[in-house]
Amino acid sequence: MPSRLEELCVKKGLKMTDQRRVISRVLSEATDHPDVEEVHRRASAIDPRISIATVYRTMRLFEEAHVIDRLDFGDGRARYEETRTDHHHHLIDVDSGEVIEFTNDEMERLKESIARELGYDLIGHRLELYGVPRKRRTDKSES
């Protein structure tokens, strides 16, 4: 059964080789935001013939076709996720690297308001928040 990403690639007219199918499945099943090396590790566990170069080429192809989004969380590695229709943001735990996806209606209204006040129609944006868990900060401040 084809993955969501594979179905989207086919709709976009991309030729789906067996290796691209594996990579698309890895990305569709990801619950995190893997970098290329992690995608390669997961894909080569399914098909050991998949090279890192194939993963890089496929990721670039998928990105150019707008079926995956490239993300930068400030750690020097490009991360990826399937392009989604639902708008969301990311909160990155700077200690653990965990990425929490969230939506916030109040924030959406505020961004629209700011753009309007500055004389612009908002056509896109990306927002990443960086933080540390409160409990850890509290524990350190008590020391």
A tleap script that builds the chain and sets N, CA, C and O, in Angstrom:
source leaprc.protein.ff14SB
mol = sequence {
  NMET PRO SER ARG LEU GLU GLU LEU CYS VAL
  LYS LYS GLY LEU LYS MET THR ASP GLN ARG
  ARG VAL ILE SER ARG VAL LEU SER GLU ALA
  THR ASP HIE PRO ASP VAL GLU GLU VAL HIE
  ARG ARG ALA SER ALA ILE ASP PRO ARG ILE
  SER ILE ALA THR VAL TYR ARG THR MET ARG
  LEU PHE GLU GLU ALA HIE VAL ILE ASP ARG
  LEU ASP PHE GLY ASP GLY ARG ALA ARG TYR
  GLU GLU THR ARG THR ASP HIE HIE HIE HIE
  LEU ILE ASP VAL ASP SER GLY GLU VAL ILE
  GLU PHE THR ASN ASP GLU MET GLU ARG LEU
  LYS GLU SER ILE ALA ARG GLU LEU GLY TYR
  ASP LEU ILE GLY HIE ARG LEU GLU LEU TYR
  GLY VAL PRO ARG LYS ARG ARG THR ASP LYS
  SER GLU CSER
}
set mol.1.N position { 0.839 -1.182 0.000 }
set mol.1.CA position { 0.000 0.000 0.000 }
set mol.1.C position { 0.889 1.253 0.000 }
set mol.1.O position { 1.800 1.364 0.820 }
set mol.2.N position { 0.627 2.189 -0.912 }
set mol.2.CA position { 1.480 3.378 -0.994 }
set mol.2.C position { 1.314 4.284 0.228 }
set mol.2.O position { 0.238 4.364 0.820 }
set mol.3.N position { 2.409 4.966 0.592 }
set mol.3.CA position { 2.371 5.919 1.693 }
set mol.3.C position { 1.671 7.196 1.223 }
set mol.3.O position { 1.482 7.409 0.025 }
set mol.4.N position { 1.290 8.040 2.183 }
set mol.4.CA position { 0.678 9.340 1.838 }
set mol.4.C position { 1.600 10.131 0.927 }
set mol.4.O position { 1.163 10.728 -0.057 }
set mol.5.N position { 2.889 10.128 1.272 }
set mol.5.CA position { 3.857 10.891 0.504 }
set mol.5.C position { 4.005 10.328 -0.904 }
set mol.5.O position { 4.105 11.085 -1.871 }
set mol.6.N position { 4.019 9.007 -1.022 }
set mol.6.CA position { 4.125 8.403 -2.355 }
set mol.6.C position { 2.925 8.782 -3.205 }
set mol.6.O position { 3.081 9.097 -4.385 }
set mol.7.N position { 1.734 8.759 -2.630 }
set mol.7.CA position { 0.536 9.145 -3.381 }
set mol.7.C position { 0.633 10.595 -3.854 }
set mol.7.O position { 0.253 10.916 -4.980 }
set mol.8.N position { 1.146 11.466 -2.984 }
set mol.8.CA position { 1.306 12.870 -3.356 }
set mol.8.C position { 2.340 13.021 -4.473 }
set mol.8.O position { 2.148 13.810 -5.399 }
set mol.9.N position { 3.429 12.268 -4.383 }
set mol.9.CA position { 4.459 12.314 -5.428 }
set mol.9.C position { 3.900 11.886 -6.778 }
set mol.9.O position { 4.182 12.513 -7.799 }
set mol.10.N position { 3.111 10.825 -6.781 }
set mol.10.CA position { 2.502 10.336 -8.022 }
set mol.10.C position { 1.570 11.401 -8.595 }
set mol.10.O position { 1.570 11.644 -9.802 }
set mol.11.N position { 0.772 12.041 -7.725 }
set mol.11.CA position { -0.127 13.113 -8.183 }
set mol.11.C position { 0.656 14.263 -8.803 }
set mol.11.O position { 0.184 14.917 -9.733 }
set mol.12.N position { 1.856 14.505 -8.282 }
set mol.12.CA position { 2.706 15.590 -8.803 }
set mol.12.C position { 3.473 15.159 -10.049 }
set mol.12.O position { 4.188 15.966 -10.643 }
set mol.13.N position { 3.332 13.890 -10.452 }
set mol.13.CA position { 3.976 13.414 -11.666 }
set mol.13.C position { 5.399 12.916 -11.487 }
set mol.13.O position { 6.112 12.746 -12.476 }
set mol.14.N position { 5.832 12.677 -10.257 }
set mol.14.CA position { 7.188 12.169 -10.031 }
set mol.14.C position { 7.247 10.680 -10.317 }
set mol.14.O position { 6.328 9.930 -9.984 }
set mol.15.N position { 8.338 10.264 -10.938 }
set mol.15.CA position { 8.571 8.839 -11.171 }
set mol.15.C position { 8.972 8.215 -9.829 }
set mol.15.O position { 9.899 8.684 -9.170 }
set mol.16.N position { 8.274 7.169 -9.440 }
set mol.16.CA position { 8.546 6.549 -8.143 }
set mol.16.C position { 9.290 5.227 -8.332 }
set mol.16.O position { 8.706 4.201 -8.681 }
set mol.17.N position { 10.590 5.288 -8.091 }
set mol.17.CA position { 11.413 4.078 -8.105 }
set mol.17.C position { 11.195 3.347 -6.781 }
set mol.17.O position { 10.595 3.893 -5.855 }
set mol.18.N position { 11.681 2.119 -6.698 }
set mol.18.CA position { 11.556 1.361 -5.450 }
set mol.18.C position { 12.236 2.100 -4.304 }
set mol.18.O position { 11.705 2.139 -3.193 }
set mol.19.N position { 13.403 2.687 -4.558 }
set mol.19.CA position { 14.122 3.394 -3.501 }
set mol.19.C position { 13.375 4.657 -3.070 }
set mol.19.O position { 13.340 4.978 -1.882 }
set mol.20.N position { 12.785 5.367 -4.014 }
set mol.20.CA position { 11.995 6.550 -3.662 }
set mol.20.C position { 10.763 6.148 -2.847 }
set mol.20.O position { 10.339 6.873 -1.947 }
set mol.21.N position { 10.204 5.002 -3.170 }
set mol.21.CA position { 9.056 4.507 -2.395 }
set mol.21.C position { 9.455 4.244 -0.941 }
set mol.21.O position { 8.719 4.588 -0.016 }
set mol.22.N position { 10.610 3.639 -0.752 }
set mol.22.CA position { 11.085 3.367 0.605 }
set mol.22.C position { 11.305 4.680 1.349 }
set mol.22.O position { 10.877 4.825 2.494 }
set mol.23.N position { 11.966 5.629 0.710 }
set mol.23.CA position { 12.237 6.919 1.347 }
set mol.23.C position { 10.936 7.645 1.660 }
set mol.23.O position { 10.807 8.245 2.727 }
set mol.24.N position { 9.980 7.601 0.753 }
set mol.24.CA position { 8.691 8.257 1.012 }
set mol.24.C position { 7.970 7.578 2.171 }
set mol.24.O position { 7.311 8.250 2.965 }
set mol.25.N position { 8.084 6.265 2.278 }
set mol.25.CA position { 7.463 5.549 3.400 }
set mol.25.C position { 8.112 5.946 4.723 }
set mol.25.O position { 7.423 6.169 5.719 }
set mol.26.N position { 9.440 6.033 4.726 }
set mol.26.CA position { 10.162 6.447 5.935 }
set mol.26.C position { 9.688 7.833 6.379 }
set mol.26.O position { 9.437 8.051 7.565 }
set mol.27.N position { 9.567 8.757 5.447 }
set mol.27.CA position { 9.128 10.112 5.783 }
set mol.27.C position { 7.669 10.138 6.235 }
set mol.27.O position { 7.324 10.868 7.164 }
set mol.28.N position { 6.820 9.357 5.595 }
set mol.28.CA position { 5.409 9.326 5.987 }
set mol.28.C position { 5.218 8.738 7.375 }
set mol.28.O position { 4.323 9.153 8.112 }
set mol.29.N position { 6.050 7.779 7.730 }
set mol.29.CA position { 5.920 7.122 9.033 }
set mol.29.C position { 6.633 7.868 10.153 }
set mol.29.O position { 6.458 7.535 11.325 }
set mol.30.N position { 7.433 8.871 9.808 }
set mol.30.CA position { 8.209 9.596 10.821 }
set mol.30.C position { 7.280 10.382 11.746 }
set mol.30.O position { 6.380 11.093 11.297 }
set mol.31.N position { 7.522 10.236 13.036 }
set mol.31.CA position { 6.782 11.027 14.018 }
set mol.31.C position { 7.657 12.164 14.543 }
set mol.31.O position { 7.235 12.961 15.381 }
set mol.32.N position { 8.882 12.217 14.029 }
set mol.32.CA position { 9.812 13.277 14.395 }
set mol.32.C position { 10.138 14.083 13.140 }
set mol.32.O position { 9.392 14.027 12.163 }
set mol.33.N position { 11.210 14.812 13.153 }
set mol.33.CA position { 11.639 15.620 12.014 }
set mol.33.C position { 13.059 15.178 11.658 }
set mol.33.O position { 14.023 15.839 12.045 }
set mol.34.N position { 13.199 14.070 10.926 }
set mol.34.CA position { 14.534 13.509 10.692 }
set mol.34.C position { 15.372 14.343 9.733 }
set mol.34.O position { 14.848 15.028 8.855 }
set mol.35.N position { 16.701 14.268 9.925 }
set mol.35.CA position { 17.623 14.853 8.957 }
set mol.35.C position { 17.937 13.780 7.911 }
set mol.35.O position { 17.470 12.646 8.016 }
set mol.36.N position { 18.728 14.146 6.911 }
set mol.36.CA position { 19.019 13.217 5.815 }
set mol.36.C position { 19.696 11.946 6.331 }
set mol.36.O position { 19.367 10.844 5.892 }
set mol.37.N position { 20.634 12.099 7.257 }
set mol.37.CA position { 21.349 10.927 7.768 }
set mol.37.C position { 20.393 9.956 8.466 }
set mol.37.O position { 20.531 8.739 8.339 }
set mol.38.N position { 19.425 10.503 9.203 }
set mol.38.CA position { 18.454 9.639 9.885 }
set mol.38.C position { 17.514 8.981 8.879 }
set mol.38.O position { 17.169 7.810 9.031 }
set mol.39.N position { 17.100 9.722 7.854 }
set mol.39.CA position { 16.272 9.122 6.797 }
set mol.39.C position { 17.050 7.988 6.146 }
set mol.39.O position { 16.492 6.925 5.876 }
set mol.40.N position { 18.340 8.209 5.892 }
set mol.40.CA position { 19.168 7.168 5.281 }
set mol.40.C position { 19.262 5.943 6.191 }
set mol.40.O position { 19.143 4.811 5.723 }
set mol.41.N position { 19.474 6.168 7.477 }
set mol.41.CA position { 19.573 5.051 8.419 }
set mol.41.C position { 18.294 4.209 8.401 }
set mol.41.O position { 18.355 2.980 8.357 }
set mol.42.N position { 17.144 4.874 8.435 }
set mol.42.CA position { 15.859 4.164 8.445 }
set mol.42.C position { 15.584 3.480 7.105 }
set mol.42.O position { 15.099 2.349 7.068 }
set mol.43.N position { 15.897 4.171 6.007 }
set mol.43.CA position { 15.643 3.606 4.681 }
set mol.43.C position { 16.556 2.421 4.397 }
set mol.43.O position { 16.117 1.414 3.840 }
set mol.44.N position { 17.824 2.539 4.777 }
set mol.44.CA position { 18.760 1.438 4.500 }
set mol.44.C position { 18.485 0.224 5.386 }
set mol.44.O position { 18.921 -0.882 5.067 }
set mol.45.N position { 17.769 0.417 6.491 }
set mol.45.CA position { 17.342 -0.734 7.293 }
set mol.45.C position { 16.274 -1.536 6.542 }
set mol.45.O position { 16.123 -2.738 6.763 }
set mol.46.N position { 15.541 -0.868 5.661 }
set mol.46.CA position { 14.522 -1.530 4.841 }
set mol.46.C position { 15.148 -2.077 3.572 }
set mol.46.O position { 14.865 -3.206 3.170 }
set mol.47.N position { 16.003 -1.273 2.935 }
set mol.47.CA position { 16.683 -1.671 1.697 }
set mol.47.C position { 18.141 -1.239 1.796 }
set mol.47.O position { 18.455 -0.068 1.581 }
set mol.48.N position { 19.037 -2.178 2.122 }
set mol.48.CA position { 20.455 -1.833 2.314 }
set mol.48.C position { 21.143 -1.255 1.077 }
set mol.48.O position { 22.239 -0.705 1.184 }
set mol.49.N position { 20.522 -1.370 -0.082 }
set mol.49.CA position { 21.140 -0.842 -1.312 }
set mol.49.C position { 20.971 0.672 -1.451 }
set mol.49.O position { 21.569 1.274 -2.343 }
set mol.50.N position { 20.175 1.292 -0.592 }
set mol.50.CA position { 19.941 2.738 -0.687 }
set mol.50.C position { 21.159 3.477 -0.144 }
set mol.50.O position { 21.530 3.324 1.020 }
set mol.51.N position { 21.771 4.278 -1.006 }
set mol.51.CA position { 22.964 5.033 -0.603 }
set mol.51.C position { 22.563 6.387 -0.033 }
set mol.51.O position { 21.448 6.862 -0.251 }
set mol.52.N position { 23.474 6.992 0.688 }
set mol.52.CA position { 23.241 8.333 1.223 }
set mol.52.C position { 23.052 9.329 0.081 }
set mol.52.O position { 22.266 10.269 0.204 }
set mol.53.N position { 23.766 9.132 -1.031 }
set mol.53.CA position { 23.625 10.022 -2.196 }
set mol.53.C position { 22.205 9.935 -2.765 }
set mol.53.O position { 21.632 10.950 -3.160 }
set mol.54.N position { 21.646 8.743 -2.807 }
set mol.54.CA position { 20.268 8.573 -3.278 }
set mol.54.C position { 19.299 9.306 -2.371 }
set mol.54.O position { 18.358 9.940 -2.848 }
set mol.55.N position { 19.522 9.223 -1.062 }
set mol.55.CA position { 18.644 9.914 -0.119 }
set mol.55.C position { 18.753 11.428 -0.333 }
set mol.55.O position { 17.732 12.114 -0.383 }
set mol.56.N position { 19.975 11.957 -0.460 }
set mol.56.CA position { 20.139 13.397 -0.695 }
set mol.56.C position { 19.415 13.832 -1.970 }
set mol.56.O position { 18.696 14.831 -1.972 }
set mol.57.N position { 19.610 13.072 -3.059 }
set mol.57.CA position { 18.953 13.423 -4.333 }
set mol.57.C position { 17.432 13.365 -4.200 }
set mol.57.O position { 16.727 14.242 -4.700 }
set mol.58.N position { 16.936 12.342 -3.533 }
set mol.58.CA position { 15.491 12.170 -3.389 }
set mol.58.C position { 14.896 13.268 -2.518 }
set mol.58.O position { 13.827 13.796 -2.822 }
set mol.59.N position { 15.586 13.609 -1.441 }
set mol.59.CA position { 15.090 14.676 -0.573 }
set mol.59.C position { 15.021 15.994 -1.337 }
set mol.59.O position { 14.055 16.745 -1.205 }
set mol.60.N position { 16.046 16.270 -2.135 }
set mol.60.CA position { 16.048 17.507 -2.943 }
set mol.60.C position { 14.877 17.483 -3.937 }
set mol.60.O position { 14.183 18.486 -4.103 }
set mol.61.N position { 14.662 16.343 -4.592 }
set mol.61.CA position { 13.560 16.194 -5.542 }
set mol.61.C position { 12.214 16.405 -4.849 }
set mol.61.O position { 11.361 17.131 -5.359 }
set mol.62.N position { 12.022 15.776 -3.695 }
set mol.62.CA position { 10.767 15.916 -2.949 }
set mol.62.C position { 10.559 17.360 -2.490 }
set mol.62.O position { 9.440 17.873 -2.513 }
set mol.63.N position { 11.636 17.999 -2.078 }
set mol.63.CA position { 11.536 19.392 -1.637 }
set mol.63.C position { 11.155 20.296 -2.811 }
set mol.63.O position { 10.288 21.159 -2.670 }
set mol.64.N position { 11.794 20.105 -3.962 }
set mol.64.CA position { 11.492 20.915 -5.150 }
set mol.64.C position { 10.062 20.701 -5.630 }
set mol.64.O position { 9.454 21.602 -6.208 }
set mol.65.N position { 9.522 19.498 -5.389 }
set mol.65.CA position { 8.146 19.185 -5.778 }
set mol.65.C position { 7.140 19.654 -4.713 }
set mol.65.O position { 5.930 19.502 -4.883 }
set mol.66.N position { 7.656 20.223 -3.618 }
set mol.66.CA position { 6.823 20.741 -2.525 }
set mol.66.C position { 5.979 19.656 -1.858 }
set mol.66.O position { 4.828 19.885 -1.485 }
set mol.67.N position { 6.579 18.463 -1.716 }
set mol.67.CA position { 5.890 17.395 -0.988 }
set mol.67.C position { 6.494 17.201 0.402 }
set mol.67.O position { 5.895 16.556 1.262 }
set mol.68.N position { 7.693 17.769 0.615 }
set mol.68.CA position { 8.283 17.825 1.950 }
set mol.68.C position { 8.757 19.253 2.195 }
set mol.68.O position { 9.031 20.007 1.262 }
set mol.69.N position { 8.846 19.600 3.463 }
set mol.69.CA position { 9.359 20.911 3.857 }
set mol.69.C position { 10.686 20.731 4.562 }
set mol.69.O position { 10.860 19.827 5.380 }
set mol.70.N position { 11.613 21.604 4.232 }
set mol.70.CA position { 12.926 21.641 4.890 }
set mol.70.C position { 12.821 22.602 6.068 }
set mol.70.O position { 12.335 23.724 5.921 }
set mol.71.N position { 13.274 22.163 7.226 }
set mol.71.CA position { 13.187 22.958 8.443 }
set mol.71.C position { 14.577 23.197 9.004 }
set mol.71.O position { 15.464 22.353 8.878 }
set mol.72.N position { 14.757 24.352 9.621 }
set mol.72.CA position { 16.025 24.680 10.262 }
set mol.72.C position { 15.742 25.003 11.713 }
set mol.72.O position { 15.135 26.030 12.017 }
set mol.73.N position { 16.178 24.131 12.616 }
set mol.73.CA position { 15.950 24.333 14.039 }
set mol.73.C position { 17.194 24.850 14.747 }
set mol.73.O position { 17.300 24.755 15.970 }
set mol.74.N position { 18.138 25.399 13.979 }
set mol.74.CA position { 19.297 26.043 14.563 }
set mol.74.C position { 20.376 25.109 15.064 }
set mol.74.O position { 21.285 25.540 15.774 }
set mol.75.N position { 20.292 23.829 14.706 }
set mol.75.CA position { 21.305 22.879 15.177 }
set mol.75.C position { 22.288 22.489 14.069 }
set mol.75.O position { 23.077 21.558 14.228 }
set mol.76.N position { 22.231 23.214 12.944 }
set mol.76.CA position { 23.167 22.958 11.851 }
set mol.76.C position { 22.759 21.823 10.930 }
set mol.76.O position { 23.492 21.491 9.999 }
set mol.77.N position { 21.596 21.219 11.174 }
set mol.77.CA position { 21.120 20.127 10.322 }
set mol.77.C position { 19.756 20.492 9.753 }
set mol.77.O position { 18.876 20.961 10.476 }
set mol.78.N position { 19.590 20.277 8.469 }
set mol.78.CA position { 18.271 20.458 7.868 }
set mol.78.C position { 17.406 19.284 8.310 }
set mol.78.O position { 17.834 18.131 8.256 }
set mol.79.N position { 16.207 19.579 8.739 }
set mol.79.CA position { 15.241 18.556 9.135 }
set mol.79.C position { 14.094 18.590 8.131 }
set mol.79.O position { 13.910 19.574 7.415 }
set mol.80.N position { 13.332 17.512 8.088 }
set mol.80.CA position { 12.273 17.412 7.088 }
set mol.80.C position { 10.986 16.886 7.690 }
set mol.80.O position { 10.982 16.130 8.661 }
set mol.81.N position { 9.881 17.319 7.069 }
set mol.81.CA position { 8.571 16.769 7.374 }
set mol.81.C position { 7.734 16.846 6.103 }
set mol.81.O position { 8.003 17.656 5.216 }
set mol.82.N position { 6.728 16.001 6.030 }
set mol.82.CA position { 5.807 16.053 4.903 }
set mol.82.C position { 5.150 17.425 4.862 }
set mol.82.O position { 4.840 17.998 5.907 }
set mol.83.N position { 4.939 17.946 3.678 }
set mol.83.CA position { 4.186 19.185 3.537 }
set mol.83.C position { 2.765 18.891 3.982 }
set mol.83.O position { 2.148 17.916 3.552 }
set mol.84.N position { 2.262 19.745 4.844 }
set mol.84.CA position { 0.928 19.517 5.400 }
set mol.84.C position { 0.009 20.670 5.056 }
set mol.84.O position { 0.458 21.792 4.825 }
set mol.85.N position { -1.267 20.384 5.026 }
set mol.85.CA position { -2.247 21.434 4.755 }
set mol.85.C position { -2.600 22.185 6.027 }
set mol.85.O position { -2.986 23.352 5.970 }
set mol.86.N position { -2.472 21.520 7.189 }
set mol.86.CA position { -2.762 22.204 8.443 }
set mol.86.C position { -1.541 23.010 8.874 }
set mol.86.O position { -0.414 22.517 8.856 }
set mol.87.N position { -1.787 24.248 9.256 }
set mol.87.CA position { -0.701 25.139 9.649 }
set mol.87.C position { -0.318 24.857 11.097 }
set mol.87.O position { -1.184 24.689 11.955 }
set mol.88.N position { 0.976 24.806 11.361 }
set mol.88.CA position { 1.448 24.555 12.720 }
set mol.88.C position { 2.811 25.196 12.923 }
set mol.88.O position { 3.458 25.636 11.972 }
set mol.89.N position { 3.231 25.241 14.168 }
set mol.89.CA position { 4.527 25.796 14.534 }
set mol.89.C position { 5.301 24.752 15.320 }
set mol.89.O position { 4.791 23.669 15.609 }
set mol.90.N position { 6.534 25.087 15.661 }
set mol.90.CA position { 7.392 24.167 16.393 }
set mol.90.C position { 7.986 24.837 17.625 }
set mol.90.O position { 8.418 25.989 17.579 }
set mol.91.N position { 7.997 24.091 18.724 }
set mol.91.CA position { 8.708 24.485 19.933 }
set mol.91.C position { 9.827 23.472 20.110 }
set mol.91.O position { 9.575 22.273 20.228 }
set mol.92.N position { 11.071 23.958 20.130 }
set mol.92.CA position { 12.235 23.087 20.205 }
set mol.92.C position { 12.832 23.155 21.598 }
set mol.92.O position { 13.181 24.231 22.084 }
set mol.93.N position { 12.947 21.993 22.238 }
set mol.93.CA position { 13.614 21.888 23.536 }
set mol.93.C position { 15.112 21.901 23.238 }
set mol.93.O position { 15.638 20.955 22.650 }
set mol.94.N position { 15.795 22.966 23.640 }
set mol.94.CA position { 17.206 23.119 23.276 }
set mol.94.C position { 18.109 22.118 23.986 }
set mol.94.O position { 19.233 21.885 23.540 }
set mol.95.N position { 17.645 21.528 25.072 }
set mol.95.CA position { 18.452 20.521 25.767 }
set mol.95.C position { 18.339 19.153 25.118 }
set mol.95.O position { 19.348 18.505 24.839 }
set mol.96.N position { 17.114 18.718 24.880 }
set mol.96.CA position { 16.905 17.357 24.374 }
set mol.96.C position { 16.800 17.294 22.857 }
set mol.96.O position { 17.005 16.233 22.268 }
set mol.97.N position { 16.482 18.420 22.215 }
set mol.97.CA position { 16.269 18.430 20.770 }
set mol.97.C position { 14.855 18.024 20.386 }
set mol.97.O position { 14.516 18.007 19.203 }
set mol.98.N position { 14.025 17.697 21.374 }
set mol.98.CA position { 12.640 17.314 21.085 }
set mol.98.C position { 11.935 18.470 20.395 }
set mol.98.O position { 12.131 19.632 20.752 }
set mol.99.N position { 11.116 18.143 19.408 }
set mol.99.CA position { 10.354 19.142 18.666 }
set mol.99.C position { 8.876 18.891 18.920 }
set mol.99.O position { 8.356 17.809 18.649 }
set mol.100.N position { 8.213 19.909 19.445 }
set mol.100.CA position { 6.790 19.810 19.757 }
set mol.100.C position { 6.033 20.660 18.754 }
set mol.100.O position { 6.304 21.853 18.619 }
set mol.101.N position { 5.092 20.057 18.052 }
set mol.101.CA position { 4.271 20.795 17.103 }
set mol.101.C position { 3.058 21.344 17.833 }
set mol.101.O position { 2.490 20.678 18.699 }
set mol.102.N position { 2.658 22.578 17.476 }
set mol.102.CA position { 1.495 23.171 18.118 }
set mol.102.C position { 0.814 24.151 17.187 }
set mol.102.O position { 1.402 24.627 16.216 }
set mol.103.N position { -0.429 24.442 17.498 }
set mol.103.CA position { -1.181 25.505 16.830 }
set mol.103.C position { -1.702 26.439 17.918 }
set mol.103.O position { -1.870 26.033 19.068 }
set mol.104.N position { -1.956 27.692 17.547 }
set mol.104.CA position { -2.453 28.658 18.511 }
set mol.104.C position { -3.220 29.742 17.757 }
set mol.104.O position { -2.631 30.548 17.037 }
set mol.105.N position { -4.541 29.749 17.933 }
set mol.105.CA position { -5.390 30.705 17.214 }
set mol.105.C position { -5.062 32.155 17.562 }
set mol.105.O position { -5.099 33.025 16.691 }
set mol.106.N position { -4.745 32.417 18.814 }
set mol.106.CA position { -4.406 33.778 19.233 }
set mol.106.C position { -3.154 34.272 18.507 }
set mol.106.O position { -3.095 35.426 18.083 }
set mol.107.N position { -2.153 33.399 18.364 }
set mol.107.CA position { -0.932 33.762 17.663 }
set mol.107.C position { -1.219 34.043 16.188 }
set mol.107.O position { -0.646 34.962 15.602 }
set mol.108.N position { -2.105 33.253 15.599 }
set mol.108.CA position { -2.452 33.469 14.187 }
set mol.108.C position { -3.096 34.839 14.011 }
set mol.108.O position { -2.764 35.565 13.075 }
set mol.109.N position { -4.012 35.194 14.905 }
set mol.109.CA position { -4.655 36.516 14.824 }
set mol.109.C position { -3.632 37.629 15.014 }
set mol.109.O position { -3.692 38.643 14.319 }
set mol.110.N position { -2.702 37.459 15.936 }
set mol.110.CA position { -1.683 38.474 16.201 }
set mol.110.C position { -0.789 38.689 14.975 }
set mol.110.O position { -0.480 39.829 14.629 }
set mol.111.N position { -0.377 37.610 14.325 }
set mol.111.CA position { 0.482 37.749 13.129 }
set mol.111.C position { -0.249 38.497 12.025 }
set mol.111.O position { 0.333 39.354 11.360 }
set mol.112.N position { -1.519 38.175 11.831 }
set mol.112.CA position { -2.317 38.881 10.818 }
set mol.112.C position { -2.440 40.360 11.172 }
set mol.112.O position { -2.333 41.223 10.300 }
set mol.113.N position { -2.663 40.648 12.435 }
set mol.113.CA position { -2.806 42.023 12.901 }
set mol.113.C position { -1.519 42.810 12.691 }
set mol.113.O position { -1.561 43.954 12.238 }
set mol.114.N position { -0.386 42.216 13.013 }
set mol.114.CA position { 0.906 42.891 12.831 }
set mol.114.C position { 1.138 43.218 11.360 }
set mol.114.O position { 1.533 44.334 11.022 }
set mol.115.N position { 0.891 42.249 10.492 }
set mol.115.CA position { 1.081 42.486 9.054 }
set mol.115.C position { 0.162 43.604 8.569 }
set mol.115.O position { 0.587 44.480 7.815 }
set mol.116.N position { -1.085 43.572 8.999 }
set mol.116.CA position { -2.061 44.597 8.600 }
set mol.116.C position { -1.620 45.982 9.079 }
set mol.116.O position { -1.673 46.949 8.320 }
set mol.117.N position { -1.183 46.078 10.344 }
set mol.117.CA position { -0.732 47.358 10.894 }
set mol.117.C position { 0.461 47.917 10.130 }
set mol.117.O position { 0.626 49.133 10.039 }
set mol.118.N position { 1.285 47.044 9.585 }
set mol.118.CA position { 2.457 47.473 8.820 }
set mol.118.C position { 2.146 47.653 7.335 }
set mol.118.O position { 3.034 47.964 6.541 }
set mol.119.N position { 0.862 47.451 6.963 }
set mol.119.CA position { 0.441 47.669 5.583 }
set mol.119.C position { 0.685 46.492 4.661 }
set mol.119.O position { 0.887 46.678 3.461 }
set mol.120.N position { 0.668 45.282 5.201 }
set mol.120.CA position { 0.932 44.093 4.394 }
set mol.120.C position { -0.182 43.066 4.521 }
set mol.120.O position { -0.871 42.985 5.538 }
set mol.121.N position { -0.338 42.285 3.461 }
set mol.121.CA position { -1.153 41.076 3.513 }
set mol.121.C position { -0.188 39.930 3.751 }
set mol.121.O position { 0.757 39.745 2.985 }
set mol.122.N position { -0.412 39.175 4.781 }
set mol.122.CA position { 0.466 38.067 5.127 }
set mol.122.C position { 0.224 36.909 4.161 }
set mol.122.O position { -0.901 36.426 4.035 }
set mol.123.N position { 1.277 36.468 3.485 }
set mol.123.CA position { 1.136 35.352 2.546 }
set mol.123.C position { 1.855 34.093 3.020 }
set mol.123.O position { 1.702 33.026 2.427 }
set mol.124.N position { 2.625 34.217 4.071 }
set mol.124.CA position { 3.319 33.053 4.611 }
set mol.124.C position { 4.209 33.455 5.758 }
set mol.124.O position { 4.547 34.626 5.927 }
set mol.125.N position { 4.581 32.473 6.538 }
set mol.125.CA position { 5.497 32.698 7.646 }
set mol.125.C position { 5.922 31.352 8.214 }
set mol.125.O position { 5.319 30.315 7.939 }
set mol.126.N position { 6.959 31.405 9.001 }
set mol.126.CA position { 7.432 30.223 9.702 }
set mol.126.C position { 7.871 30.685 11.082 }
set mol.126.O position { 8.547 31.703 11.225 }
set mol.127.N position { 7.479 29.926 12.092 }
set mol.127.CA position { 7.807 30.310 13.450 }
set mol.127.C position { 8.309 29.103 14.225 }
set mol.127.O position { 7.642 28.071 14.295 }
set mol.128.N position { 9.476 29.245 14.798 }
set mol.128.CA position { 10.016 28.235 15.697 }
set mol.128.C position { 10.324 28.914 17.019 }
set mol.128.O position { 10.930 29.985 17.054 }
set mol.129.N position { 9.908 28.290 18.090 }
set mol.129.CA position { 10.210 28.768 19.427 }
set mol.129.C position { 11.242 27.840 20.038 }
set mol.129.O position { 11.205 26.633 19.798 }
set mol.130.N position { 12.153 28.376 20.814 }
set mol.130.CA position { 13.202 27.585 21.460 }
set mol.130.C position { 13.069 27.758 22.964 }
set mol.130.O position { 12.884 28.876 23.444 }
set mol.131.N position { 13.162 26.674 23.709 }
set mol.131.CA position { 13.006 26.787 25.146 }
set mol.131.C position { 13.620 25.627 25.897 }
set mol.131.O position { 14.138 24.675 25.315 }
set mol.132.N position { 13.543 25.742 27.207 }
set mol.132.CA position { 13.954 24.674 28.119 }
set mol.132.C position { 12.767 24.406 29.036 }
set mol.132.O position { 11.993 25.317 29.330 }
set mol.133.N position { 12.620 23.181 29.486 }
set mol.133.CA position { 11.500 22.868 30.375 }
set mol.133.C position { 11.566 23.710 31.648 }
set mol.133.O position { 12.649 23.914 32.198 }
set mol.134.N position { 10.433 24.196 32.114 }
set mol.134.CA position { 10.387 25.021 33.316 }
set mol.134.C position { 10.955 24.312 34.529 }
set mol.134.O position { 11.695 24.918 35.302 }
set mol.135.N position { 10.628 23.051 34.713 }
set mol.135.CA position { 11.087 22.317 35.888 }
set mol.135.C position { 12.609 22.346 35.961 }
set mol.135.O position { 13.168 22.563 37.036 }
set mol.136.N position { 13.274 22.133 34.857 }
set mol.136.CA position { 14.733 22.127 34.852 }
set mol.136.C position { 15.280 23.497 35.228 }
set mol.136.O position { 16.236 23.586 35.999 }
set mol.137.N position { 14.691 24.566 34.698 }
set mol.137.CA position { 15.132 25.927 35.021 }
set mol.137.C position { 14.937 26.201 36.501 }
set mol.137.O position { 15.804 26.801 37.137 }
set mol.138.N position { 13.813 25.772 37.062 }
set mol.138.CA position { 13.516 25.986 38.475 }
set mol.138.C position { 14.518 25.231 39.337 }
set mol.138.O position { 15.029 25.774 40.317 }
set mol.139.N position { 14.805 23.969 38.975 }
set mol.139.CA position { 15.762 23.162 39.739 }
set mol.139.C position { 17.127 23.825 39.768 }
set mol.139.O position { 17.770 23.856 40.817 }
set mol.140.N position { 17.587 24.359 38.634 }
set mol.140.CA position { 18.912 24.979 38.563 }
set mol.140.C position { 18.966 26.281 39.362 }
set mol.140.O position { 19.993 26.596 39.965 }
set mol.141.N position { 17.870 27.036 39.370 }
set mol.141.CA position { 17.882 28.314 40.079 }
set mol.141.C position { 17.868 28.125 41.585 }
set mol.141.O position { 18.251 29.031 42.325 }
set mol.142.N position { 17.426 26.946 42.055 }
set mol.142.CA position { 17.412 26.667 43.487 }
set mol.142.C position { 18.787 26.243 43.987 }
set mol.142.O position { 19.028 26.240 45.194 }
set mol.143.N position { 19.694 25.885 43.078 }
set mol.143.CA position { 21.026 25.405 43.476 }
set mol.143.C position { 21.893 26.516 43.988 }
set mol.143.O position { 23.041 26.281 44.363 }
savepdb mol mol.pdb
quit
